[in-house]
Amino acid sequence: MTRVLLTTTSFQDTPGTHHDLLASTGWEVIKARGPLNEADTLALVGDIDGYICGDDAITRRVLEEARPRLKVISKYGIGVDKIDVKSATEFGLPVLFTPGVNHTTVAEHTLLLLLAAEKNFLFHTDSTRAGGWKRKTGRELFDKTLGLVGFGRIGQEVAVRARAFGMIVVAHGHHFDEAFATAHGVRRVATLGELAAAADYISLHTKLTPTSSGLVNTAFLAQMKPGVVIVNTARGEIVRTPDLIAALQSGHVAAYAADVLDQEPPPPDHPLLKLPNVIITPHIGSRTHESVQRQALAAVQNLIFALRGEKPLAQVNPEVPVRKVV
């Protein structure tokens, strides 16, 4: 029997037709609660044909253990930085993903984080829950400048919402839709330094790559306005944590609001969890009923197509052919 490993918790925990579609295949589904580290992943991959993964550590060692039975990896979502795509390609393993399913949800979460930081939301809710009535003066988003690092689907959706708040939006990205920017009043900046100098708020929407890893470091932070607020719904590793902490403690960065960390889940003593001007949510920016069902359906459809030898919806390494298994 075809065996499939499923590790994404939001897939498992959210009702929807994705469960029916997967059950209709008749495959044996082995479930685990991800994200899995390398050791846990190694223990599960030896006798599976397909893998619907979240942010598990799928290293070269894992892929070697999964061979020769594993035929396809179907990523639930768009970020494949936890997958050794180079090794998968070398081993002839198609890596599938689901672009275009979560940009609305993540954009909404980005604005939630920004508003929570500027309106001192957690301070005020903590006060009233404790029986108090403490108040801090917040700031309006209106007429402030938002700088977007990355201008793909999510960055564009953030821009639309920011413009609805009356914000000025500037953006920097390697893939830049000029027509969209013109239609929505977004100004393109040539360099990150120019973006840093202009922005009151900086929101990160770029993929994690060797180039973007540690992008927000001491040098980049120094170019930002004093009192800048940074929002991160991309990947925690884009920020150099020690450099950010120093800037938060000095007050140069007024607040950091993020849905991601460089360690997930974080250890209890992770330094960003202790700072009063930091808001961290547990990587749930794309976890809504609507988005989960879109992602899950696409991930299952991708897996079904690939195991039948048919073209999937989207493939990270299209040079690798899919091979019929069922």
C-alpha positions, 0 to 999 in steps of 0.5 A: 500500500502507498504510505504517506507521512503527514506532519503539518499540525494546522492541516491535521487540526483544521476541518475541511475537504482536504481530509476527505480528499486525502482519505479518498486516495485509500493510502495509509497516512502516518501522522506526526506533529511537526515541525520535526527536527532531523532526528525525528524526521529520520525515524519516520521516512524510511518506508514512505512513498509521499511526504506532506511536510510543513517546516520539518528538517529535511536534510540530505541525511533525511533524504538519504534515509528516505531513499529509494522508496520516497518518490515526492515531497509535497510542501504545505506552504511556500517556504522550502528553506528547511528542505535540502532542495539541491540534494532532492534534485540530485536524488531525482525527488520532485519538491512541490509547493503551494504558491498563491494560497496564503498571501491574504492571511499573512498580509492581514497578520502583518498589519495586526502585528504593526497595529499591536506594536504601535497601539501598545495593544498587549500592554493595555490588554495585560493591564485590564486583565490584571484589573488595572487601567494603565494607559500608554499613548500610541501612534497613528499609522496614517501618513507614516512610511512603510518600507517593504523588503520583498514585493512578491504576493505577500508584500503586494497585499500588505501594500494594499492594506497599508494604503487603505490606512493612508500610509506611504509605501516604498518597496525593494525587491528583486522581482518587482511588479511595476504595473502593480506598484503604479496602480497602488501608489507604491514607490520603488527604491533602488537599495535597502539603504534608501528604504531604511532612510525613508521608512518609519516601519520596515516589514520583511517579506523576502525568502530565506536564502544565503543572501537574505540570511542575517540581512537585518544586521548591525549595518542595516539597522544603523541605516534605519531611522531612530524609533523604527518598528520592524515587522517580520512575517517571513523567516526568523533567520533573516534577522541577526538576533544579537544585533537586533537585541542591541538595537532594541535595548538602545531604543534605536529600534522601538519595537519588533513584532514577528511571527517567526524566530530563528529557533522554532519552537524557541527555548524558554530562555530565548532572549527575544521573548523577554524584552518588553518591546517585542511581540512574538506570535507562534508562526501562525500568520497563515493559519486561518480556516480559509488559508489552511484549507487552500494550502492543504487542498493544494498540497494533497492535489500536488501529491496525488498528481505527482504519484500518478505521474501527472504534472503537479500544480507547482514544483520547486525543481521542475527539471526533476520528472514525476514518476508514476507510483499509483 
